[in-house]
Amino acid sequence: MTNNNDQLYITKVINGDTNAFAYLVDKYKDMVYSLAYKMTKNREEAEEISQDTFIKAFKNLNKFKGDSKFSTWLYRIVYHAALDSIKKNKNNNSTFEINEVTYNQIKSVEDILQGIERKERAKIMNECLLKLPEEERSIIWMFYYDELSLKEIIEVTKISEANVKVKLHRARKKLLTIVEKNVAPEFINHYGRK
């Protein structure tokens, strides 16, 4: 199931060509850093997690069987490394209380966001995304930004399908509430009411 190009380099590394690992690092470094940063909200920590992820992947490359994509296997490593780091730094965790989000509120938020230019919208959505708890933020990120399938997310997180679906649903609702509370007032103040 793994990409043929990836498999070629994996085989080279396993056969002793350690320099071939640089191809895999270069190909996946942004993906690894991105997930680590989205989960920890800390650049230095994300860099450290990224380095640890590639070291662990290198040391365990012979355990990669190719049943899934290499990126999914690597994702699992960074995901769990980030969770471990978050547990160590528990005092930095923040949780967010949420009320029920109605369809009209969701529609209202969608209408507001359509009025914001793409670049500005991306910046605002990223800021709102960072306010989600780590696990939910990472699931949203994997599903929408990295476009992993539910099956791949289950494989990465080792969470049941039902649980992933529930967490994804809750994360979407929380994100919409965060957007509504943080974006709407900003947008209205900046663009004025019509």
PAZAPA-4460 file (N, C-alpha, C; in steps of 0.05 Angstrom, whole numbers, plus 32768, in hexadecimal, padded with zeros to 4 digits):
% residues 194
    n_x    n_y    n_z   ca_x   ca_y   ca_z    c_x    c_y    c_z   seq   type   mol
   8010   7FE8   8000   8000   8000   8000   8011   8019   8000     1      M     A
   802A   8017   8009   803B   802E   800A   8043   8037   7FEE     2      T     A
   804A   8051   7FEB   8053   805C   7FD2   806C   804E   7FC9     3      N     A
   806D   8047   7FAF   8084   8038   7FA4   809E   8047   7FA8     4      N     A
   809E   8062   7FA5   80B6   8072   7FA9   80BF   8070   7FC6     5      N     A
   80AC   8072   7FD8   80B2   8070   7FF5   80BF   8055   7FFA     6      D     A
   80B2   8040   7FEF   80BC   8025   7FF4   80D8   8021   7FEA     7      Q     A
   80DF   802D   7FD4   80FA   802B   7FC9   810E   8036   7FDD     8      L     A
   8108   804E   7FE8   811B   805A   7FFB   811B   804B   8016     9      Y     A
   8104   8041   801E   8103   8031   8037   8115   8019   8034    10      I     A
   8113   800B   801D   8123   7FF3   8018   8141   7FFB   8018    11      T     A
   8148   8011   800C   8164   801A   800B   816E   801E   8028    12      K     A
   815E   802B   8039   8166   8031   8055   816A   8017   8063    13      V     A
   8157   8005   8061   8158   7FEB   806F   8171   7FDB   8066    14      I     A
   8178   7FDE   804C   8190   7FD0   8041   81AA   7FDE   8047    15      N     A
   81A9   7FF3   8057   81C2   8000   8060   81C8   801B   8055    16      G     A
   81B9   8025   8042   81BE   8040   8036   81AF   8055   8048    17      D     A
   81BC   805C   805E   81AF   806E   8071   81A9   808A   8064    18      T     A
   81B9   8092   8050   81B4   80AC   8043   8199   80AD   8035    19      N     A
   818E   8096   802D   8175   8095   801F   815E   809F   8031    20      A     A
   8162   809E   804B   814D   80A7   805E   8148   80C5   805B    21      F     A
   815C   80D4   8051   8159   80F1   804C   8141   80F7   803A    22      A     A
   813D   80E5   8026   8126   80E9   8014   810C   80E9   8023    23      Y     A
   8109   80D5   8035   80F0   80D2   8045   80ED   80EA   8058    24      L     A
   8102   80F2   8064   8101   810A   8076   80F8   8122   8066    25      V     A
   8105   8127   8050   80FF   813E   803F   80E2   813E   8036    26      D     A
   80D8   8126   802E   80BD   8124   8024   80A8   8128   8039    27      K     A
   80AD   811F   8052   8098   811F   8067   809D   8133   807E    28      Y     A
   80B3   8143   807C   80B9   8154   8093   80A4   8169   8098    29      K     A
   8097   8174   8083   8083   8188   8087   806A   817C   8094    30      D     A
   8062   8164   808A   804B   8156   8095   804F   8150   80B3    31      M     A
   8067   8146   80BA   806D   813F   80D5   806D   8158   80E7    32      V     A
   807B   816D   80DF   807C   8185   80EE   8060   8191   80F2    33      Y     A
   8051   8191   80DC   8036   819D   80DC   8024   8190   80F2    34      S     A
   8024   8176   80F2   8013   8168   8106   801E   816D   8122    35      L     A
   8038   816C   8126   8044   8170   8140   803D   818D   814A    36      A     A
   803F   81A0   8138   8039   81BC   8140   801B   81BF   8146    37      Y     A
   800A   81B4   8135   7FED   81B6   813A   7FE5   81AA   8155    38      K     A
   7FF3   8195   815D   7FEC   8188   8176   7FF7   8197   818E    39      M     A
   8010   81A1   818C   801D   81AD   81A3   801B   81CB   81A5    40      T     A
   8017   81D9   818F   8015   81F6   818D   8030   8203   8195    41      K     A
   8046   81F4   8191   8060   81FE   819A   8075   81F7   8185    42      N     A
   8082   820A   8179   8094   8205   8163   80AC   81F4   816B    43      R     A
   80B9   81FB   8182   80D0   81EC   818A   80C9   81CF   8191    44      E     A
   80B3   81CC   819E   80A9   81B1   81A5   80A3   81A1   818C    45      E     A
   8097   81AF   8178   8090   81A1   815F   80AA   8199   8150    46      A     A
   80BE   81AA   8151   80D8   81A3   8144   80E4   818B   8152    47      E     A
   80E4   818B   816C   80EF   8175   817C   80E0   815B   8176    48      E     A
   80C5   815C   8175   80B5   8145   8170   80BB   813B   8153    49      I     A
   80BE   814D   8140   80C4   8146   8125   80DE   8136   8124    50      S     A
   80F3   8141   8131   810D   8133   8131   810A   8117   813E    51      Q     A
   80FC   8116   8155   80F8   80FC   8163   80E9   80E9   8151    52      D     A
   80D5   80F3   8142   80C5   80E2   8130   80D7   80D5   811B    53      T     A
   80E8   80E5   810F   80F9   80DA   80F9   810E   80C7   8104    54      F     A
   8118   80CD   811C   812B   80BB   8129   811E   80A0   812E    55      I     A
   8106   80A1   813A   80F7   8089   8140   80F0   807A   8127    56      K     A
   80E8   8088   8112   80E1   807B   80F8   80F9   806D   80EC    57      A     A
   8110   807B   80EE   8129   806F   80E3   8130   8056   80F2    58      F     A
   812F   8057   810C   8136   803F   811C   8123   8028   8119    59      K     A
   810A   802E   8112   80F5   8019   8110   80EC   8014   80F3    60      N     A
   80FB   801E   80E0   80F3   801B   80C4   80F0   7FFE   80BB    61      L     A
   8100   7FED   80C7   80FE   7FD0   80C0   80E3   7FC4   80CA    62      N     A
   80D5   7FD2   80DC   80BB   7FC9   80E6   80A4   7FD2   80D4    63      K     A
   80AA   7FE4   80C1   8096   7FED   80AF   8091   7FD8   809A    64      F     A
   8078   7FCD   809A   8072   7FB6   8088   8066   7FBE   806D    65      K     A
   805E   7FD7   806B   8052   7FE0   8051   8034   7FDA   804F    66      G     A
   8027   7FD1   8065   800A   7FCC   8063   7FFB   7FE5   805F    67      D     A
   8006   7FFB   8069   7FF9   8015   8066   800D   8027   8059    68      S     A
   8005   8040   8054   8017   8053   8048   802D   805A   805C    69      K     A
   8044   8060   8053   805A   8068   8064   8052   8082   8074    70      F     A
   8044   8094   8066   803C   80AD   8073   8029   80A7   808B    71      S     A
   8018   8093   8089   8006   808C   809F   8016   8081   80B6    72      T     A
   8029   8070   80B0   803B   8064   80C5   804A   807B   80D3    73      W     A
   8055   808E   80C3   8064   80A4   80CE   8051   80B6   80DF    74      L     A
   8039   80BB   80D5   8025   80CB   80E3   8020   80C0   80FE    75      Y     A
   801E   80A5   8100   8018   8098   811A   802F   809E   812D    76      R     A
   8047   809E   8124   805E   80A3   8135   805D   80C0   813F    77      I     A
   8059   80D3   812E   8059   80EF   8136   8041   80F5   8148    78      V     A
   802A   80E9   8142   8012   80ED   8152   8017   80E4   816F    79      Y     A
   8022   80CD   8172   8026   80C2   818D   803D   80D1   819C    80      H     A
   8051   80DA   818D   8067   80E9   8198   805C   8104   81A2    81      A     A
   804A   8110   8193   803E   812A   819B   802C   8126   81B3    82      A     A
   801D   8110   81B4   800C   810B   81CB   801D   8108   81E4    83      L     A
   8033   80F9   81E2   8045   80F5   81F9   8050   8110   8202    84      D     A
   8057   8121   81EF   8062   813B   81F6   804D   814C   8204    85      S     A
   8034   814B   81FB   801E   815A   8207   8019   8150   8223    86      I     A
   801A   8136   8228   8016   812B   8243   802C   8135   8256    87      K     A
   8044   8137   824C   805A   8141   825C   8056   815F   8264    88      K     A
   804A   816E   8252   8046   818A   8256   8029   8190   825B    89      N     A
   801D   8181   826C   8000   8183   8272   7FF7   819F   8279    90      K     A
   8009   81AE   8287   8001   81C8   8290   7FFC   81DC   8279    91      N     A
   8004   81D5   8260   7FFF   81E6   8249   7FE4   81E1   823C    92      N     A
   7FD7   81CB   8245   7FBE   81C4   8238   7FA8   81D8   823F    93      N     A
   7F97   81DD   822C   7F80   81EE   8231   7F68   81E0   8225    94      S     A
   7F52   81E1   8234   7F3A   81D4   8229   7F26   81EA   8223    95      T     A
   7F12   81E4   8214   7EFF   81F8   820B   7EE3   81ED   820F    96      F     A
   7ED3   81FC   821E   7EB7   81F5   8223   7EA7   81FC   820B    97      E     A
   7E93   81EB   8205   7E83   81F0   81ED   7E65   81EC   81F3    98      I     A
   7E55   81FC   81E7   7E38   81F9   81E8   7E30   81EC   81CE    99      N     A
   7E17   81E3   81CC   7E0D   81D7   81B3   7E0E   81EC   819D   100      E     A
   7E16   81E3   8186   7E17   81F4   816E   7DFF   81EE   815D   101      V     A
   7DF0   8201   8156   7DD8   81FD   8145   7DDF   8200   8128   102      T     A
   7DCE   81F6   8117   7DD3   81F8   80FA   7DD5   8215   80F2   103      Y     A
   7DC3   8226   80FD   7DC4   8242   80F5   7DDE   8250   80FD   104      N     A
   7DE8   8248   8114   7E02   8254   811C   7E18   824B   810A   105      Q     A
   7E18   8231   8102   7E2C   8227   80F0   7E2A   8236   80D5   106      I     A
   7E11   8239   80CB   7E0D   8246   80B1   7E16   8263   80B3   107      K     A
   7E11   8270   80CA   7E19   828C   80CE   7E38   828E   80CD   108      S     A
   7E46   827B   80DA   7E63   827C   80DA   7E6D   8277   80BD   109      V     A
   7E61   8264   80AF   7E69   825F   8093   7E66   8278   8082   110      E     A
   7E50   8286   8086   7E4B   829E   8076   7E60   82B4   807C   111      D     A
   7E67   82B6   8096   7E7B   82CA   809E   7E96   82C3   8092   112      I     A
   7E9D   82AA   8093   7EB7   82A2   8088   7EB9   82A6   806A   113      L     A
   7EA3   82A3   805C   7EA3   82A7   803F   7EA9   82C4   8038   114      Q     A
   7EA4   82D6   804B   7EA9   82F2   8046   7EC6   82FA   804A   115      G     A
   7ED5   82E9   8057   7EF1   82EF   805D   7F03   82E5   8047   116      I     A
   7F17   82F4   803F   7F28   82EB   8029   7F37   82D2   8031   117      E     A
   7F3F   82C2   801D   7F4A   82A8   8022   7F62   82A8   8035   118      R     A
   7F75   82BA   8031   7F8D   82BA   8042   7F86   82C0   805F   119      K     A
   7F75   82D4   8062   7F6C   82DC   807D   7F5C   82C5   808A   120      E     A
   7F4C   82B8   807A   7F3C   82A1   8084   7F4E   828B   808E   121      R     A
   7F63   8285   807E   7F76   826F   8086   7F83   8276   80A0   122      A     A
   7F8B   828F   80A3   7F99   8298   80BC   7F86   8295   80D4   123      K     A
   7F6D   829F   80D0   7F59   829D   80E6   7F52   8281   80ED   124      I     A
   7F4F   8270   80D8   7F48   8254   80DD   7F5E   8246   80EC   125      M     A
   7F77   824C   80E5   7F8E   8240   80F3   7F8E   8248   8110   126      N     A
   7F89   8262   8116   7F88   826B   8132   7F72   825E   8141   127      E     A
   7F5B   825A   8135   7F44   824D   8141   7F4A   822F   8146   128      C     A
   7F57   8223   8132   7F5E   8207   8134   7F71   8202   814C   129      L     A
   7F83   8214   8151   7F96   8211   8167   7F89   8213   8182   130      L     A
   7F70   821C   8183   7F61   821E   819D   7F53   8204   81A4   131      K     A
   7F53   81F1   8191   7F47   81D6   8197   7F5A   81C6   81A8   132      L     A
   7F4F   81B4   81B9   7F61   81A1   81C7   7F72   8191   81B3   133      P     A
   7F89   8189   81BC   7F9D   817D   81AA   7F93   8166   8199   134      E     A
   7F86   8153   81A6   7F7D   813B   8198   7F68   8142   8182   135      E     A
   7F55   8153   8189   7F41   815B   8176   7F4D   816B   815F   136      E     A
   7F60   817D   8166   7F6E   818D   8152   7F7D   817B   813E   137      R     A
   7F8A   8166   8149   7F99   8155   8137   7F87   8144   8125   138      S     A
   7F70   813B   812F   7F5D   812C   811F   7F52   813D   8108   139      I     A
   7F4A   8156   810F   7F40   8169   80FB   7F56   816E   80E6   140      I     A
   7F6E   8172   80EF   7F85   8177   80DD   7F89   8160   80CA   141      W     A
   7F8A   8147   80D5   7F8F   8130   80C5   7F79   812C   80B0   142      M     A
   7F60   8131   80B8   7F49   812C   80A6   7F46   8141   8091   143      F     A
   7F48   815B   8098   7F42   8170   8085   7F5B   817B   8077   144      Y     A
   7F71   817E   8085   7F89   818A   8079   7F9B   8175   806C   145      Y     A
   7F9F   815E   807A   7FB0   814A   806E   7FA0   8135   805E   146      D     A
   7F86   8138   805F   7F73   8127   8050   7F77   8109   8055   147      E     A
   7F7C   8102   806E   7F7E   80E5   8074   7F62   80DA   8076   148      L     A
   7F5F   80C1   806E   7F45   80B4   8070   7F3F   80AD   808D   149      S     A
   7F26   80A6   8093   7F20   809E   80AF   7F31   8085   80B6   150      L     A
   7F34   8073   80A3   7F44   805B   80A8   7F61   8062   80AF   151      K     A
   7F6C   8076   80A1   7F88   807E   80A7   7F89   808C   80C2   152      E     A
   7F75   809C   80C9   7F75   80A9   80E3   7F73   8095   80F9   153      I     A
   7F63   8080   80F5   7F60   806B   8109   7F7B   805D   810D   154      I     A
   7F88   8058   80F6   7FA2   804A   80F7   7FB7   805B   8106   155      E     A
   7FB6   8076   8101   7FCA   8088   810E   7FC4   808A   812C   156      V     A
   7FAB   808F   8133   7FA4   8095   814F   7F9F   807D   8160   157      T     A
   7F99   8066   8153   7F92   804D   8161   7F78   8051   8171   158      K     A
   7F66   8062   8167   7F4C   8067   8173   7F38   8059   8161   159      I     A
   7F22   804F   816D   7F0E   8040   815D   7F01   8053   8149   160      S     A
   7EF5   8047   8134   7EE7   8057   8120   7ED1   8068   812B   161      E     A
   7EC1   805C   813D   7EAB   806B   8149   7EB6   8083   8159   162      A     A
   7ECB   807E   8168   7ED7   8093   8179   7EE3   80A9   8167   163      N     A
   7EF0   80A2   8151   7EFB   80B6   813F   7EE4   80C8   8134   164      V     A
   7ECE   80BB   812B   7EB8   80C9   8120   7EAC   80DC   8135   165      K     A
   7EA9   80D3   814E   7E9F   80E4   8163   7EB1   80FC   8168   166      V     A
   7ECB   80F6   816A   7EDF   810B   816F   7EE0   811F   8158   167      K     A
   7EDD   8116   8140   7EDD   8127   8128   7EC4   8139   8129   168      L     A
   7EAE   812D   812F   7E94   813C   8131   7E96   8152   8147   169      H     A
   7EA0   814A   815F   7EA2   815D   8175   7EB6   8173   816E   170      R     A
   7ECC   816B   8162   7EE1   817F   815B   7ED6   8194   8147   171      A     A
   7EC6   818B   8134   7EBA   819D   8121   7EA7   81B1   812F   172      R     A
   7E97   81A6   8141   7E84   81B8   8150   7E93   81CC   8161   173      K     A
   7EA8   81C3   816F   7EB8   81D5   817F   7EC6   81EA   816E   174      K     A
   7ED1   81E1   8157   7EDE   81F4   8145   7ECA   820A   813C   175      L     A
   7EB2   8202   8135   7E9E   8215   812C   7E97   8229   8142   176      L     A
   7E96   821F   815A   7E90   8231   8171   7EA7   8244   8175   177      T     A
   7EBF   823A   8173   7ED7   824B   8176   7ED7   8261   8160   178      I     A
   7ED1   8258   8148   7ED0   826B   8131   7EBB   8280   8136   179      V     A
   7EA3   8277   813F   7E8D   828A   8144   7E94   829E   8159   180      E     A
   7EA1   8295   816F   7EA8   82A7   8185   7EBF   82B9   817F   181      K     A
   7ED2   82B0   816E   7EEA   82C0   8169   7EEA   82CF   814F   182      N     A
   7EDC   82C5   813B   7EDD   82D1   8120   7EC6   82E5   811C   183      V     A
   7EAE   82DD   8123   7E97   82EF   811E   7E9B   830B   8129   184      A     A
   7EA2   830E   8143   7EA5   832A   814D   7EBB   8339   813E   185      P     A
   7ED1   832B   8138   7EE8   8337   812A   7EDF   8340   810E   186      E     A
   7ED0   832F   8100   7EC7   8334   80E5   7EB3   834B   80E5   187      F     A
   7EA1   834B   80F7   7E8C   8360   80F9   7E99   837B   80FF   188      I     A
   7EAC   837B   8112   7EBA   8394   8118   7ECA   839F   8101   189      N     A
   7ED7   838C   80F2   7EE8   8395   80DC   7ED8   839E   80C4   190      H     A
   7EC4   838E   80BD   7EB5   8394   80A4   7E9B   83A3   80A9   191      Y     A
   7E93   83A5   80C1   7E7A   83B4   80C8   7E61   83A5   80C0   192      G     A
   7E4C   83AB   80CE   7E32   839E   80C8   7E26   83AB   80AF   193      R     A
   7E18   839B   809F   7E0B   83A7   8087   7DED   83A9   808C   194      K     A
***
